[in-house]
Amino acid sequence: MILHPASRARRLGIPGLPHHDRLATALGRRLDDGFHWFRSVAPGGMEPIDAVLVGPGGTWTLTIAGERGRFARRNGHWYRWNRSTESWVPWDPAPVNAARLAGRSLSLHLERAGLPSEVTATLSPPMEMEVTADPGDRLGIVVERNADRIAALASADERLSPQQVDRIVALLDPRQPLPRLAQAAPGG
């Protein structure tokens, strides 16, 4: 997997040196160089996305955030388990909404650029967070913290050609040279 430097400066970081990213390291051991990893990318001036994975298996946004606790979606509403009262209480699903918004924003950006716009929004929560939903209830995102499982999902199907991957990479990392386009007509 090819790591691209963050698009925005990090505080307390040394410019040009990659910082330790456990998820990127774990995915890098499982995915080949057909996949590209972007950390803290903000294409087109949109809100920064925690991470983007692009490869033959498609485009994935990864929101690496969450809270401690158990959370569930039931009957179309979100709840948090309150240990002190041992009951479910209403919860504002900010990490879930952030993951969904990151995927949707990147999808719209790719669509405006004339590129394949299917994006898999993923929430990669911390170990202390459990997110569940009623069977058959679609969250609109993938909730997965295990790097092996994310790598398996991302490489399961070939959705993008190498040229499409190159175009998306060039869009997300403007420092990359734009791949040569095929001529419209022979000799033209």
C-alpha positions in Angstrom: 0.0 0.0 0.0 1.3 3.4 -0.9 1.1 6.0 1.8 0.5 9.6 0.8 1.5 12.5 3.2 -1.3 14.3 5.0 -2.7 17.2 3.1 -2.8 19.5 6.1 -0.1 20.3 8.5 -0.1 18.5 11.9 0.7 20.2 15.1 3.8 18.9 16.8 4.7 16.9 13.7 7.8 17.2 11.5 6.8 18.2 8.0 7.5 15.5 5.4 7.8 12.7 8.0 4.9 10.3 8.3 3.4 9.9 11.8 2.7 6.6 13.3 -0.7 5.4 12.1 -1.6 1.9 13.4 -4.5 1.3 11.0 -2.3 2.3 8.0 0.5 0.1 9.2 -1.8 -2.9 9.6 -3.5 -2.3 6.3 -0.2 -1.9 4.6 0.9 -5.4 5.6 -2.3 -6.8 3.9 -2.7 -4.7 0.8 -0.4 -4.4 -2.2 0.8 -1.3 -4.0 -2.4 -1.1 -6.0 -3.9 0.6 -2.9 -3.3 4.2 -1.8 -3.7 5.6 1.8 -4.4 9.2 2.4 -4.5 10.6 6.0 -6.3 13.9 6.8 -7.3 14.7 3.2 -9.5 17.6 2.4 -10.2 17.6 -1.4 -11.9 20.6 -2.9 -11.9 22.6 0.4 -14.3 20.2 2.1 -14.1 19.2 5.8 -11.0 17.0 6.3 -11.6 13.3 6.2 -9.6 11.1 8.7 -8.4 8.7 6.0 -9.2 7.6 2.5 -8.3 4.2 1.0 -8.3 4.0 -2.8 -7.6 0.8 -4.8 -9.0 -1.7 -7.2 -11.6 -2.6 -4.5 -13.0 1.0 -4.6 -12.9 4.2 -2.7 -13.3 4.0 1.1 -13.5 6.8 3.7 -12.5 5.9 7.2 -13.6 7.9 10.1 -11.3 7.0 13.0 -13.3 8.3 16.0 -15.8 7.3 18.6 -16.7 7.3 22.2 -16.4 4.7 25.0 -19.6 2.6 25.5 -22.3 0.6 23.9 -24.5 2.2 21.2 -27.5 0.7 19.4 -29.9 1.8 16.7 -33.4 0.6 17.4 -36.6 1.5 15.6 -34.8 4.2 13.7 -33.4 5.9 16.8 -29.9 5.8 18.4 -29.4 4.9 22.1 -26.5 4.7 24.5 -26.3 2.2 27.3 -26.2 4.0 30.6 -24.4 1.7 33.1 -25.6 3.6 36.2 -29.3 3.2 35.4 -28.8 0.0 33.4 -31.0 1.3 30.6 -30.8 2.7 27.1 -30.9 6.5 26.8 -31.2 8.6 23.6 -27.8 9.4 22.0 -26.6 11.8 19.3 -24.7 9.6 16.9 -22.0 12.2 16.0 -19.3 9.6 15.0 -21.8 7.7 12.8 -23.0 11.0 11.2 -19.4 12.1 10.6 -18.6 8.8 8.9 -21.6 9.0 6.7 -21.0 12.7 5.8 -17.3 12.0 4.9 -18.4 9.3 2.5 -21.2 11.4 1.0 -18.9 14.5 0.6 -16.2 12.5 -1.2 -18.8 10.8 -3.4 -20.1 14.2 -4.5 -16.6 15.5 -5.1 -15.7 12.5 -7.3 -19.0 12.8 -9.2 -18.2 16.5 -10.0 -14.8 15.4 -11.3 -16.4 12.8 -13.6 -15.0 9.9 -11.7 -16.7 6.8 -10.3 -18.5 8.2 -7.3 -19.3 5.0 -5.3 -17.7 5.5 -1.8 -17.9 3.1 1.1 -18.1 5.1 4.3 -16.5 3.3 7.2 -16.4 4.0 10.9 -13.4 2.5 12.6 -14.2 3.0 16.3 -11.9 2.5 19.2 -11.9 -0.8 21.1 -14.0 0.6 23.9 -16.9 1.4 21.5 -19.5 -1.1 20.4 -22.1 -0.1 17.7 -25.0 -2.4 16.8 -28.2 -2.2 14.9 -31.4 -4.2 14.5 -31.1 -7.0 12.0 -32.0 -5.6 8.5 -31.5 -1.9 9.7 -29.2 -0.3 7.2 -26.8 2.2 8.8 -25.4 3.6 5.6 -21.9 2.9 6.8 -19.6 0.0 7.6 -18.6 -0.3 11.2 -15.3 -2.2 11.5 -12.2 -1.7 13.6 -10.3 -4.8 12.5 -7.7 -4.0 9.9 -7.8 -7.6 8.5 -11.5 -7.4 7.9 -11.2 -3.9 6.3 -8.5 -5.2 4.0 -10.6 -8.2 3.1 -13.6 -6.0 2.3 -11.6 -3.5 0.4 -9.9 -6.2 -1.8 -12.9 -8.5 -2.2 -14.1 -7.1 -5.6 -12.5 -5.2 -8.4 -14.6 -2.0 -8.8 -12.0 0.4 -10.3 -9.6 0.0 -13.2 -5.9 1.1 -12.7 -6.6 4.2 -14.7 -9.6 5.2 -12.5 -7.5 4.6 -9.4 -4.7 6.8 -10.8 -7.3 9.6 -11.6 -8.7 9.5 -8.1 -5.2 9.5 -6.6 -4.3 12.5 -8.7 -7.5 14.3 -7.5 -6.8 13.6 -3.8 -3.1 14.4 -4.0 -2.5 17.3 -6.3 1.3 16.8 -5.8 1.0 13.6 -7.9 1.6 13.9 -11.6 -1.6 13.5 -13.6 -1.4 10.2 -15.6 -1.3 10.6 -19.4 -4.7 10.4 -21.0 -5.3 8.3 -24.1 -5.7 10.2 -27.3 -9.2 10.7 -28.5 -8.4 9.6 -32.0 -5.5 7.6 -33.4 -2.6 10.0 -34.2 -4.7 12.9 -32.8 
